């Protein structure tokens, strides 16, 4: 009797399961359509949304799936994927050759060199302990100190440091109030701080646009707070790089204009994943831009952002549903344009690289727990949403992964452009919808 009916029973149970799944999908899809398309808030601006079930291989709900949006820091998902595909497990901190009594070195774009959070010391220790005379060759970087389409009037803000082939200490000056005394790092910039009696603003340091002169208020009505901390991008140049190197290493460093030779060796640096995590959690623009230079380093002698992007698009992302406009690593540029369909596709491709999805989620902001999603969702014992935010003026996006209460993992992309409402209101609307998906699917 069992042999006769076991297969019909199996197919009957499978059919019930599929019917239940389809019923749930239709139910959630119908409610999402109501929540999103009838929302008074979301209808005031351009909003695109996509929810995808990778197990079923189908979309649950979409709105403007193939419409282009400014991605802001959702761009870092593409930089993240390109880095996973193009970079070795340990990134090259420097390229170098030894010739007689000289050590000649070139930058690779490695952002970790004494960076505030990563505190990479591989290149520092190598140069510090080298018995040879040191010579830096600044011949590899062929792009501008800013990415295409960046806002020049943000030059004084921590989120927009300049791009260089040998970045040092975040390419920023860090100022802190330590025991009522101003502490400046790198120390060589201390002489460049000037009191400005005409500066009436609350205590804030403002650099001159085209030079390393840092002005601060001298007015007693603008005192410095006990916990004051500010990071200001310094104006980069080869001379500035040499001065910081010499002061930090406490030894002389010369300059030489020599193309990178084929026999140059690579100095083993920090782990790729530790750098990727530090890019993703706080959405670090400085790290993102220099990761693309590291990708370019893998292609040859030239460190060029556009060439790294072009290679990634042609070799790893030529199957994107919609042809994007991708111009920088961080998403600071408003030239970037991606669709929700593209974002779902990149999320799928990233997920495919991690058989253990928890290893991926450890590198991403987690709702209510870490990174840029920490305050976007309530804190829970076990986070259930992981992904990347993206914010510039009048733009706020989220793309990532949702763990549902039923145990499924869904992919989502929520793009919000051209709104004049407070960003907090947009974040609230997204949180409401993503929470609904977590609870009901």
GUNUVO-76494 format. One record per atom (N, C-alpha, C): residue in one letter; x, y, z. Coordinates in steps of 0.1 Angstrom, whole numbers, padded with zeros to 4 digits, always signed. Layout:
# residues N
AXYZ...
//
This chain:
# residues 441
X+0008-0012+0000X+0000+0000+0000X+0009+0013+0000X+0019+0013+0008X+0028+0024+0009X+0036+0027-0004X+0040+0016-0010X+0047+0017-0023X+0038+0023-0033X+0026+0020-0033X+0016+0024-0043X+0013+0039-0042X+0013+0044-0029X+0008+0058-0027X+0018+0068-0022X+0031+0064-0020X+0040+0073-0015X+0043+0085-0024X+0044+0082-0037X+0047+0092-0047X+0035+0102-0049X+0023+0097-0050X+0011+0106-0051X+0011+0115-0038X+0014+0109-0027X+0013+0116-0014X+0024+0128-0014X+0036+0124-0019X+0046+0134-0020X+0042+0146-0029X+0037+0142-0041X+0032+0153-0050X+0021+0161-0044X+0012+0155-0037X+0001+0162-0031X+0006+0172-0020X+0016+0167-0012X+0021+0176-0002X+0029+0188-0008X+0036+0184-0019X+0044+0195-0026X+0034+0205-0032X+0023+0200-0038X+0013+0209-0044X+0007+0219-0033X+0005+0213-0021X-0001+0221-0010X+0009+0232-0006X+0022+0228-0006X+0032+0237-0002X+0033+0249-0012X+0033+0245-0025X+0034+0255-0035X+0022+0264-0035X+0010+0259-0033X-0002+0267-0033X-0001+0277-0021X+0004+0272-0010X+0005+0280+0002X+0015+0291+0000X+0027+0288-0007X+0037+0298-0010X+0032+0308-0020X+0025+0304-0030X+0019+0313-0040X+0009+0322-0034X+0001+0316-0024X-0009+0324-0018X-0003+0335-0009X+0008+0331-0002X+0015+0341+0006X+0021+0352-0003X+0027+0348-0014X+0033+0358-0023X+0023+0368-0028X+0012+0362-0032X+0001+0371-0038X-0004+0380-0027X-0006+0375-0015X-0011+0383-0004X-0001+0395-0001X+0012+0392+0001X+0022+0402+0004X+0023+0412-0008X+0023+0407-0020X+0024+0415-0032X+0013+0425-0032X+0000+0420-0030X-0011+0429-0030X-0011+0440-0020X-0006+0436-0007X-0005+0446+0003X+0006+0456+0001X+0017+0451-0005X+0028+0461-0008X+0023+0471-0018X+0016+0466-0028X+0011+0475-0038X+0003+0486-0032X-0006+0482-0023X-0014+0491-0016X-0006+0501-0007X+0003+0496+0000X+0011+0504+0009X+0020+0514+0002X+0026+0510-0009X+0035+0519-0017X+0028+0528-0026X+0019+0522-0034X+0013+0531-0045X+0002+0540-0040X-0003+0537-0028X-0013+0546-0022X-0008+0555-0011X+0005+0554-0009X+0012+0562+0002X+0012+0577-0002X+0007+0585+0007X+0007+0600+0005X+0021+0605+0005X+0030+0598+0013X+0044+0603+0013X+0052+0599+0000X+0051+0586-0003X+0059+0581-0015X+0054+0587-0028X+0042+0591-0029X+0037+0597-0041X+0041+0612-0043X+0049+0617-0034X+0053+0631-0035X+0066+0632-0042X+0072+0621-0046X+0086+0622-0052X+0088+0609-0060X+0099+0607-0066X+0102+0595-0074X+0107+0584-0064X+0099+0573-0064X+0103+0562-0056X+0102+0549-0064X+0112+0541-0063X+0112+0528-0070X+0115+0517-0059X+0109+0506-0062X+0110+0495-0052X+0111+0481-0059X+0118+0472-0054X+0119+0459-0059X+0121+0449-0047X+0113+0438-0047X+0114+0427-0037X+0115+0414-0045X+0126+0407-0042X+0129+0395-0050X+0132+0383-0041X+0126+0371-0045X+0128+0359-0038X+0138+0351-0046X+0151+0349-0041X+0161+0342-0048X+0158+0327-0049X+0151+0321-0039X+0148+0307-0040X+0138+0304-0051X+0128+0313-0052X+0118+0311-0063X+0123+0316-0076X+0133+0325-0076X+0138+0331-0088X+0128+0341-0094X+0121+0348-0086X+0111+0357-0092X+0109+0369-0082X+0104+0380-0089X+0100+0392-0081X+0087+0390-0074X+0086+0395-0062X+0073+0394-0054X+0065+0407-0057X+0073+0418-0058X+0066+0431-0061X+0077+0441-0067X+0073+0449-0077X+0082+0459-0082X+0074+0472-0085X+0081+0483-0084X+0076+0496-0088X+0087+0503-0095X+0085+0507-0108X+0095+0513-0116X+0109+0506-0115X+0108+0493-0118X+0119+0484-0117X+0131+0488-0126X+0128+0494-0138X+0138+0497-0147X+0140+0512-0149X+0135+0520-0139X+0137+0534-0140X+0150+0538-0133X+0157+0547-0138X+0170+0551-0133X+0169+0561-0121X+0178+0558-0111X+0178+0567-0099X+0192+0570-0095X+0194+0581-0088X+0207+0584-0082X+0209+0575-0071X+0219+0567-0071X+0221+0557-0060X+0227+0561-0048X+0235+0573-0048X+0243+0577-0036X+0252+0565-0032X+0252+0562-0019X+0262+0552-0015X+0257+0537-0018X+0246+0535-0024X+0243+0522-0029X+0253+0518-0040X+0260+0528-0045X+0271+0526-0055X+0282+0517-0048X+0283+0518-0035X+0293+0510-0028X+0291+0495-0030X+0278+0491-0033X+0276+0476-0035X+0284+0472-0048X+0285+0480-0058X+0292+0477-0070X+0307+0477-0067X+0312+0487-0060X+0326+0487-0056X+0329+0475-0047X+0320+0471-0039X+0322+0459-0030X+0323+0446-0039X+0315+0445-0049X+0315+0433-0057X+0328+0433-0066X+0331+0444-0072X+0343+0445-0080X+0355+0442-0072X+0356+0446-0059X+0367+0443-0051X+0368+0428-0048X+0356+0422-0045X+0356+0408-0043X+0361+0400-0055X+0358+0404-0067X+0362+0397-0079X+0377+0400-0083X+0382+0412-0080X+0394+0417-0086X+0406+0417-0076X+0403+0418-0063X+0414+0419-0054X+0418+0406-0047X+0431+0404-0044X+0435+0392-0037X+0430+0392-0022X+0432+0381-0015X+0428+0380-0001X+0435+0391+0007X+0447+0394+0004X+0455+0404+0011X+0459+0414+0001X+0455+0427+0004X+0457+0437-0007X+0472+0441-0007X+0477+0446-0018X+0491+0451-0019X+0492+0465-0013X+0500+0466-0003X+0501+0479+0004X+0510+0489-0004X+0520+0484-0010X+0530+0491-0018X+0535+0483-0030X+0541+0489-0040X+0549+0482-0050X+0563+0488-0048X+0573+0480-0049X+0587+0485-0047X+0598+0477-0054X+0609+0483-0056X+0621+0477-0061X+0633+0481-0052X+0643+0473-0051X+0655+0477-0044X+0666+0478-0055X+0673+0489-0055X+0684+0491-0064X+0696+0497-0057X+0707+0488-0055X+0719+0492-0048X+0715+0496-0033X+0717+0509-0030X+0714+0513-0016X+0701+0520-0015X+0692+0519-0025X+0680+0526-0026X+0667+0517-0026X+0657+0521-0020X+0644+0514-0020X+0634+0524-0027X+0629+0521-0039X+0620+0529-0046X+0606+0523-0045X+0596+0531-0041X+0583+0526-0039X+0572+0534-0046X+0561+0527-0049X+0550+0533-0056X+0537+0530-0048X+0527+0539-0048X+0515+0537-0042X+0506+0527-0050X+0497+0521-0043X+0487+0512-0049X+0473+0517-0048X+0471+0527-0040X+0458+0532-0036X+0454+0526-0023X+0462+0518-0016X+0458+0512-0003X+0454+0523+0007X+0441+0522+0011X+0436+0533+0020X+0439+0530+0035X+0446+0519+0038X+0447+0515+0052X+0459+0522+0059X+0468+0528+0052X+0481+0533+0058X+0478+0543+0069X+0479+0538+0082X+0476+0546+0094X+0462+0552+0093X+0453+0546+0086X+0439+0551+0086X+0433+0550+0100X+0424+0559+0103X+0419+0561+0117X+0414+0548+0123X+0406+0540+0115X+0399+0528+0121X+0408+0516+0117X+0413+0515+0105X+0420+0503+0101X+0434+0502+0107X+0440+0514+0108X+0453+0515+0115X+0464+0506+0108X+0463+0505+0095X+0473+0496+0088X+0487+0501+0090X+0496+0491+0093X+0510+0495+0096X+0519+0487+0087X+0514+0479+0078X+0523+0471+0070X+0533+0480+0062X+0528+0490+0055X+0536+0499+0047X+0545+0507+0056X+0539+0512+0067X+0547+0520+0077X+0559+0512+0082X+0556+0500+0087X+0567+0492+0093X+0578+0489+0082X+0573+0486+0070X+0583+0482+0060X+0592+0494+0056X+0587+0506+0055X+0595+0517+0052X+0603+0522+0064X+0597+0521+0075X+0604+0525+0088X+0617+0517+0090X+0616+0504+0088X+0626+0495+0091X+0636+0492+0079X+0633+0498+0067X+0642+0496+0056X+0655+0503+0058X+0666+0496+0056X+0679+0502+0057X+0684+0510+0045X+0677+0509+0034X+0680+0516+0022X+0675+0530+0023X+0680+0539+0014X+0675+0552+0012X+0661+0551+0005X+0651+0559+0010X+0638+0558+0004X+0635+0568-0006X+0628+0564-0017X+0624+0573-0028X+0610+0569-0032X+0601+0579-0032X+0588+0577-0036X+0586+0582-0051X+0579+0573-0059X+0577+0577-0073X+0562+0579-0075X+0558+0592-0076X+0544+0595-0078X+0539+0595-0093X+0540+0584-0099X+0538+0583-0114X+0526+0575-0118X+0518+0570-0109X+0508+0560-0113X+0494+0566-0114X+0490+0575-0105X+0476+0580-0105X+0474+0590-0116X+0463+0587-0124X+0461+0596-0136X+0447+0602-0136X+0440+0602-0125X+0427+0608-0124X+0428+0621-0116X+0417+0628-0114X+0416+0640-0106X+0416+0637-0091X+0419+0648-0083X+0419+0646-0068X+0404+0644-0063X+0394+0648-0072X+0380+0645-0069X+0374+0636-0080X+0364+0629-0076X+0357+0621-0085X+0348+0629-0095X+0345+0623-0106X+0336+0631-0116X+0323+0634-0109X+0319+0647-0110X+0306+0651-0106X+0305+0654-0091X+0316+0654-0084X+0316+0657-0069X+0313+0672-0067X+0307+0675-0055X+0304+0688-0051X+0317+0695-0045X+0322+0705-0052X+0334+0711-0048X+0332+0719-0035X+0320+0724-0032X+0318+0732-0020X+0317+0723-0007X+0319+0710-0009X+0320+0700+0003X+0334+0697+0006X+0343+0705+0001X+0358+0703+0003X+0362+0702+0017X+0355+0709+0026X+0359+0710+0040X+0352+0698+0049X+0344+0690+0043X+0337+0680+0050X+0344+0667+0051X+0343+0660+0062X+0350+0647+0064X+0347+0637+0054X+0335+0637+0048X+0331+0626+0039X+0336+0628+0025X+0345+0639+0022X+0350+0641+0009X+0365+0644+0009X+0373+0634+0014X+0387+0636+0012X+0392+0634-0002X+0403+0639-0005X+0408+0638-0019X+0414+0624-0022X+0415+0621-0035X+0420+0608-0039X+0434+0609-0043X+0443+0600-0038X+0457+0599-0041X+0462+0585-0043X+0473+0583-0049X+0479+0570-0051X+0485+0564-0038X+0489+0573-0029X+0495+0569-0017X+0488+0576-0005X+0475+0573-0002X+0468+0580+0008X+0474+0577+0022X+0474+0588+0030X+0480+0587+0043X+0470+0593+0054X+0468+0585+0064X+0460+0590+0075X+0446+0595+0071X+0439+0588+0062X+0426+0591+0057X+0426+0603+0048X+0438+0608+0044X+0439+0621+0037X+0432+0632+0044X+0432+0632+0057X+0425+0642+0065X+0433+0646+0077X+0431+0658+0082X+0436+0663+0095X+0426+0661+0105X+0430+0654+0116X+0420+0651+0127X+0424+0660+0139X+0414+0667+0143X+0415+0677+0155X+0407+0672+0166X+0413+0671+0178X+0406+0667+0190X+0409+0676+0202X+0399+0677+0211X+0402+0684+0223X+0406+0673+0234X+0418+0673+0237X+0423+0663+0247X+0428+0670+0259X+0420+0668+0270X+0424+0675+0283X+0426+0690+0281X+0416+0696+0274X+0416+0710+0272X+0427+0715+0263X+0434+0706+0256X+0444+0710+0247X+0441+0705+0233X+0443+0713+0223X+0440+0709+0209X+0451+0699+0204X+0447+0687+0200X+0456+0677+0194X+0454+0676+0179X+0464+0678+0171X+0463+0678+0157X+0471+0666+0151X+0465+0659+0142X+0472+0648+0135X+0468+0649+0120X+0478+0648+0111X+0493+0647+0113X+0498+0660+0119X+0508+0659+0127X+0514+0670+0135X+0519+0681+0126X+0524+0678+0114X+0530+0688+0106X+0520+0699+0102X+0507+0697+0104X+0497+0707+0100X+0495+0717+0112X+0501+0715+0123X+0498+0724+0135X+0502+0738+0132X+0513+0740+0125X+0517+0754+0122X+0508+0761+0112X+0499+0754+0106X+0490+0759+0096X+0476+0763+0101X+0475+0763+0114X+0462+0766+0121X+0463+0781+0125X+0453+0789+0120X+0452+0803+0122X+0440+0808+0130X+0441+0816+0140X+0430+0822+0147X+0423+0832+0138X+0410+0832+0137X+0403+0842+0128X+0392+0849+0137X+0395+0862+0140X+0386+0869+0148X+0373+0873+0142X+0373+0872+0128X+0360+0875+0121X+0351+0863+0121X+0356+0851+0125X+0348+0839+0125X+0339+0838+0137X+0326+0841+0135X+0317+0841+0146X+0309+0828+0148X+0311+0819+0139X+0303+0806+0140X+0307+0798+0153X+0298+0789+0157X+0302+0779+0167X+0315+0773+0163X+0323+0769+0173X+0337+0764+0170X+0337+0754+0159X+0343+0758+0148X+0345+0749+0136X+0357+0753+0129X+0365+0744+0124X+0377+0747+0116X+0374+0746+0102X+0378+0756+0095X+0375+0757+0080X+0388+0759+0073X+0391+0750+0064X+0403+0751+0056X+0401+0761+0044X+0412+0768+0040X+0411+0776+0028X+0409+0766+0016X+0402+0770+0006X+0398+0761-0004X+0410+0755-0011X+0420+0762-0015X+0431+0757-0023X+0444+0756-0016X+0444+0757-0003X+0457+0755+0004X+0455+0750+0018X+0465+0745+0025X+0464+0740+0038X+0466+0751+0049X+0456+0760+0049X+0455+0770+0060X+0442+0767+0066X+0442+0764+0080X+0431+0760+0087X+0427+0771+0097X+0415+0777+0095X+0410+0788+0103X+0400+0783+0114X+0402+0789+0126X+0393+0786+0137X+0389+0798+0144X+0378+0799+0151X+0373+0811+0157X+0381+0814+0169X+0385+0827+0171X+0392+0832+0183X+0383+0839+0192X+0371+0841+0188X+0361+0848+0196X+0357+0840+0208X+0358+0845+0221X+0355+0838+0233X+0341+0833+0233X+0332+0839+0225X+0318+0834+0225X+0316+0821+0217X+0327+0816+0211X+0327+0804+0204X+0337+0794+0210X+0335+0790+0222X+0345+0781+0229X+0345+0767+0223X+0356+0760+0225X+0356+0746+0220X+0350+0737+0231X+0342+0728+0226X+0336+0719+0236X+0345+0708+0241X+0343+0703+0253X+0352+0693+0258X+0354+0680+0250X+0344+0676+0243X+0345+0664+0234X+0346+0667+0220X+0352+0679+0216X+0353+0683+0202X+0362+0674+0194X+0357+0670+0183X+0365+0662+0173X+0360+0667+0159X+0370+0669+0150X+0366+0673+0136X+0377+0667+0127X+0373+0662+0116X+0382+0658+0105X+0380+0667+0093X+0391+0672+0088X+0391+0681+0077X+0400+0676+0066X+0395+0673+0054X+0404+0669+0043X+0415+0679+0041X+0428+0674+0040X+0439+0683+0036X+0440+0684+0021X+0446+0695+0017X+0449+0696+0002X+0461+0688-0001X+0459+0678-0010X+0469+0668-0013X+0479+0674-0023X+0491+0669-0023X+0502+0672-0033X+0513+0662-0030X+0522+0661-0039X+0534+0652-0037X+0542+0658-0026X+0544+0671-0025X+0552+0677-0014X+0545+0674+0000X+0532+0675+0000X+0525+0672+0013X+0527+0657+0017X+0526+0648+0007X+0528+0634+0009X+0542+0631+0015X+0552+0637+0009X+0566+0636+0014X+0567+0641+0028X+0562+0653+0030X+0563+0659+0044X+0557+0650+0055X+0545+0644+0052X+0538+0635+0061X+0547+0623+0063X+0551+0617+0052X+0559+0605+0053X+0572+0607+0062X+0579+0618+0059X+0591+0621+0066X+0589+0623+0081X+0578+0630+0084X+0575+0633+0098X+0571+0621+0105X+0563+0612+0098X+0558+0600+0105X+0568+0589+0106X+0576+0588+0096X+0587+0577+0096X+0599+0582+0104X+0600+0595+0105X+0612+0601+0112X+0625+0598+0104X+0624+0598+0091X+0635+0596+0082X+0633+0603+0069X+0644+0605+0062X+0643+0613+0049X+0636+0604+0038X+0628+0610+0030X+0622+0603+0018X+0624+0612+0006X+0630+0607-0004X+0632+0615-0016X+0621+0612-0026X+0622+0619-0038X+0612+0618-0048X+0620+0614-0061X+0614+0605-0069X+0619+0602-0082X+0608+0599-0091X+0609+0603-0104X+0599+0600-0114X+0603+0589-0122X+0598+0577-0118X+0602+0565-0125X+0590+0556-0127X+0587+0552-0139X+0575+0543-0142X+0577+0530-0134X+0565+0524-0131X+0565+0512-0123X+0571+0501-0132X+0582+0494-0128X+0588+0484-0136X+0580+0471-0134X+0582+0462-0144X+0575+0449-0143X+0580+0440-0132X+0592+0442-0128X+0598+0434-0117X+0595+0439-0103X+0587+0450-0102X+0584+0455-0089X+0576+0445-0081X+0580+0444-0068X+0573+0435-0059X+0562+0441-0052X+0552+0433-0047X+0541+0439-0040X+0543+0435-0025X+0541+0445-0016X+0541+0443-0002X+0528+0439+0003X+0527+0427+0010X+0514+0422+0015X+0509+0431+0025X+0496+0435+0023X+0490+0444+0033X+0479+0438+0041X+0469+0446+0044X+0457+0441+0053X+0448+0432+0045X+0440+0424+0052X+0431+0416+0045X+0420+0424+0038X+0417+0419+0026X+0407+0426+0018X+0394+0428+0025X+0389+0417+0032X+0376+0418+0038X+0375+0427+0050X+0386+0429+0057X+0386+0439+0068X+0384+0453+0062X+0390+0456+0051X+0389+0469+0045X+0375+0471+0039X+0369+0460+0033X+0356+0461+0028X+0346+0463+0039X+0347+0457+0050X+0338+0459+0061X+0339+0473+0066X+0351+0479+0067X+0352+0493+0072X+0347+0502+0061X+0346+0499+0049X+0339+0507+0039X+0324+0506+0041X+0319+0494+0043X+0304+0492+0042X+0297+0497+0055X+0303+0494+0067X+0295+0497+0079X+0293+0512+0081X+0303+0520+0081X+0301+0535+0082X+0299+0542+0069X+0300+0534+0058X+0298+0540+0044X+0310+0550+0042X+0322+0545+0043X+0334+0553+0042X+0337+0556+0027X+0336+0569+0023X+0338+0573+0009X+0353+0572+0005X+0362+0576+0015X+0376+0575+0013X+0381+0561+0009X+0376+0551+0017X+0380+0538+0014X+0374+0533+0001X+0362+0536-0002X+0355+0532-0014X+0363+0537-0027X+0367+0549-0027X+0374+0554-0039X+0388+0547-0040X+0394+0545-0029X+0408+0539-0031X+0407+0524-0033X+0396+0517-0030X+0394+0503-0034X+0394+0502-0049X+0388+0512-0056X+0388+0511-0071X+0402+0513-0076X+0410+0521-0069X+0424+0523-0073X+0432+0509-0072X+0429+0502-0060X+0435+0489-0058X+0431+0480-0069X+0418+0481-0074X+0414+0472-0085X+0421+0476-0098X+0423+0489-0100X+0431+0493-0112X+0446+0488-0111X+0451+0488-0099X+0465+0483-0097X+0466+0468-0102X+0455+0460-0101X+0456+0447-0105X+0456+0446-0121X+0453+0457-0127X+0452+0457-0142X+0465+0461-0149X+0474+0468-0141X+0486+0473-0147X+0493+0484-0140X+0499+0493-0147X+0507+0503-0140X+0499+0516-0136X+0488+0518-0144X+0480+0530-0142X+0470+0529-0131X+0469+0538-0122X+0458+0539-0112X+0448+0548-0117X+0437+0543-0122X+0427+0552-0129X+0413+0546-0126X+0405+0554-0119X+0391+0550-0115X+0383+0545-0127X+0383+0553-0138X+0374+0550-0149X+0378+0536-0155X+0391+0533-0156X+0395+0521-0162X+0391+0509-0153X+0392+0510-0140X+0388+0500-0131X+0373+0497-0133X+0365+0507-0133X+0350+0506-0135X+0347+0499-0148X+0354+0504-0159X+0351+0499-0172X+0355+0484-0173X+0366+0480-0166X+0369+0466-0166X+0359+0457-0159X+0354+0462-0147X+0345+0455-0139X+0331+0453-0147X+0327+0464-0154X+0315+0463-0161X+0316+0453-0173X+0327+0453-0180X+0328+0445-0191X+0331+0430-0188X+0337+0427-0176X+0341+0414-0173X+0333+0407-0163X+0326+0415-0154X+0319+0409-0143X+0304+0413-0142X+0301+0425-0148X+0288+0430-0147X+0282+0433-0161X+0286+0425-0171X+0280+0427-0184X+0266+0421-0186X+0261+0415-0175X+0248+0409-0175X+0238+0417-0167X+0241+0430-0163X+0232+0438-0156X+0219+0440-0164X+0207+0440-0158X+0195+0442-0166X+0194+0455-0174X+0200+0466-0167X+0199+0479-0174X+0214+0485-0174X+0218+0490-0185X+0231+0496-0186X+0233+0508-0176X+0241+0507-0166X+0242+0519-0157X+0252+0530-0161X+0251+0541-0154X+0262+0551-0155X+0269+0550-0141X+0281+0546-0141X+0289+0544-0129X+0302+0551-0131X+0304+0561-0122X+0316+0570-0124X+0326+0570-0112X+0321+0566-0100X+0330+0567-0089X+0328+0555-0079X+0336+0554-0069X+0335+0542-0060X+0326+0544-0049X+0323+0557-0045X+0316+0559-0032X+0301+0563-0034X+0298+0569-0046X+0284+0574-0048X+0283+0588-0045X+0294+0595-0042X+0293+0610-0040X+0288+0617-0053X+0291+0611-0064X+0287+0618-0077X+0272+0616-0080X+0266+0627-0085X+0252+0626-0090X+0252+0621-0105X+0264+0619-0111X+0264+0613-0124X+0260+0599-0124X+0262+0592-0113X+0258+0578-0112X+0243+0576-0114X+0240+0565-0121X+0226+0562-0123X+0224+0546-0124X+0216+0541-0115X+0213+0527-0115X+0198+0525-0113X+0193+0513-0117X+0179+0510-0115X+0177+0500-0104X+0165+0499-0098X+0163+0489-0088X+0166+0475-0093X+0163+0472-0106X+0167+0459-0112X+0182+0456-0111X+0190+0467-0114X+0204+0465-0113X+0208+0462-0099X+0202+0469-0089X+0206+0467-0075X+0203+0453-0070X+0191+0448-0074X+0187+0434-0071X+0198+0424-0077X+0201+0427-0090X+0211+0418-0097X+0224+0418-0089X+0229+0429-0085X+0242+0429-0078X+0241+0423-0065X+0230+0424-0058X+0228+0417-0045X+0228+0402-0047X+0222+0397-0058X+0222+0383-0061X+0237+0378-0064X+0244+0386-0072X+0258+0382-0075X+0267+0382-0063X+0265+0391-0054X+0273+0392-0042X+0269+0379-0033X+0256+0377-0032X+0252+0365-0024X+0257+0352-0029X+0259+0351-0042X+0264+0338-0048X+0278+0336-0044X+0286+0346-0040X+0300+0344-0036X+0301+0339-0022X+0290+0339-0014X+0290+0335+0000X+0281+0323+0002X+0286+0311+0002X+0278+0299+0005X+0272+0300+0019X+0280+0306+0028X+0275+0308+0042X+0271+0323+0042X+0258+0326+0041X+0254+0339+0040X+0257+0348+0052X+0259+0341+0064X+0262+0349+0076X+0276+0356+0075X+0285+0350+0067X+0298+0356+0065X+0296+0369+0057X+0287+0369+0048X+0284+0382+0041X+0277+0392+0050X+0267+0388+0058X+0260+0397+0066X+0269+0403+0077X+0280+0396+0080X+0290+0402+0090X+0297+0414+0084X+0297+0415+0071X+0304+0427+0064X+0295+0438+0062X+0282+0437+0064X+0272+0447+0061X+0266+0454+0073X+0261+0466+0072X+0253+0472+0082X+0241+0463+0086X+0238+0462+0099X+0227+0454+0103X+0217+0463+0110X+0204+0462+0106X+0194+0470+0112X+0193+0469+0127X+0193+0480+0134X+0192+0481+0148X+0205+0476+0155X+0215+0473+0148X+0227+0467+0154X+0240+0474+0150X+0243+0477+0137X+0256+0482+0134X+0255+0491+0121X+0265+0499+0119X+0267+0507+0107X+0256+0517+0105X+0253+0520+0092X+0244+0530+0089X+0229+0526+0090X+0227+0513+0093X+0213+0508+0096X+0210+0507+0111X+0220+0510+0119X+0218+0508+0133X+0206+0516+0139X+0204+0528+0134X+0193+0536+0139X+0181+0536+0130X+0181+0528+0120X+0170+0528+0110X+0159+0518+0114X+0163+0508+0123X+0154+0498+0128X+0156+0495+0143X+0145+0490+0149X+0146+0487+0164X+0157+0477+0166X+0164+0478+0178X+0174+0468+0182X+0167+0455+0185X+0172+0444+0180X+0167+0431+0183X+0179+0422+0186X+0176+0411+0193X+0187+0401+0196X+0193+0396+0184X+0185+0393+0174X+0190+0388+0161X+0186+0398+0150X+0196+0405+0144X+0192+0414+0133X+0186+0407+0122X+0177+0413+0114X+0170+0407+0103X+0171+0414+0090X+0177+0426+0090X+0179+0433+0077X+0193+0438+0076X+0199+0435+0065X+0213+0438+0062X+0214+0445+0049X+0222+0455+0048X+0224+0461+0035X+0231+0474+0035X+0229+0482+0024X+0236+0494+0022X+0226+0506+0021X+0228+0517+0028X+0221+0529+0026X+0228+0537+0016X+0221+0548+0012X+0227+0558+0003X+0220+0571+0004X+0228+0581+0009X+0222+0594+0011X+0230+0606+0006X+0224+0614-0002X+0229+0627-0005X+0216+0636-0004X+0218+0649-0007X+0207+0658-0005X+0195+0654-0014X+0183+0653-0009X+0171+0649-0016X+0171+0635-0021X+0180+0627-0016X+0181+0613-0020X+0184+0604-0008X+0176+0593-0007X+0178+0583+0004X+0174+0570+0000X+0183+0560+0000X+0180+0547-0006X+0185+0536+0004X+0179+0524+0003X+0183+0512+0009X+0183+0500+0000X+0193+0492+0000X+0193+0480-0008X+0200+0469+0000X+0194+0457+0001X+0200+0447+0009X+0192+0434+0010X+0192+0428+0022X+0187+0415+0024X+0178+0415+0036X+0166+0408+0035X+0157+0407+0046X+0155+0393+0050X+0158+0390+0063X+0155+0377+0069X+0140+0377+0074X+0132+0369+0068X+0118+0369+0072X+0116+0360+0084X+0104+0362+0091X+0101+0353+0103X+0099+0339+0099X+0096+0336+0086X+0094+0323+0081X+0107+0316+0077X+0118+0324+0078X+0131+0318+0075X+0136+0320+0061X+0129+0328+0053X+0134+0331+0039X+0143+0343+0040X+0152+0344+0029X+0160+0355+0027X+0155+0362+0014X+0151+0374+0015X+0146+0382+0003X+0156+0393+0000X+0156+0397-0012X+0164+0408-0017X+0155+0420-0020X+0160+0432-0015X+0151+0444-0018X+0160+0456-0022X+0154+0465-0029X+0160+0478-0033X+0149+0488-0032X+0151+0498-0024X+0142+0509-0022X+0149+0522-0025X+0145+0529-0036X+0152+0541-0042X+0142+0553-0040X+0147+0563-0034X+0139+0575-0031X+0147+0587-0036X+0142+0594-0046X+0149+0605-0052X+0140+0618-0053X+0147+0629-0053X+0140+0642-0055X+0129+0645-0046X+0131+0642-0033X+0121+0646-0023X+0125+0658-0015X+0116+0666-0010X+0119+0677-0002X+0114+0675+0013X+0109+0664+0016X+0106+0660+0030X+0118+0657+0038X+0117+0658+0051X+0128+0654+0059X+0132+0640+0057X+0145+0637+0056X+0150+0623+0054X+0145+0614+0064X+0143+0618+0076X+0137+0610+0087X+0124+0604+0083X+0116+0612+0076X+0103+0607+0072X+0104+0596+0061X+0114+0598+0052X+0116+0588+0042X+0121+0575+0049X+0130+0576+0058X+0135+0565+0065X+0124+0557+0073X+0115+0565+0078X+0103+0559+0086X+0095+0551+0076X+0092+0556+0064X+0083+0549+0055X+0090+0536+0050X+0103+0537+0047X+0110+0525+0043X+0110+0514+0054X+0113+0519+0067X+0113+0510+0078X+0100+0503+0080X+0089+0510+0078X+0075+0504+0080X+0073+0493+0069X+0077+0495+0057X+0075+0486+0046X+0084+0474+0048X+0097+0476+0051X+0106+0465+0052X+0102+0456+0064X+0098+0463+0075X+0093+0455+0087X+0081+0446+0084X+0072+0452+0076X+0060+0444+0071X+0065+0431+0064X+0074+0433+0055X+0079+0421+0047X+0085+0411+0056X+0093+0415+0066X+0100+0406+0076X+0089+0398+0083X+0079+0405+0087X+0069+0398+0096X+0059+0390+0088X+0056+0393+0076X+0045+0387+0069X+0049+0376+0058X+0061+0377+0054X+0065+0368+0043X+0071+0355+0048
//
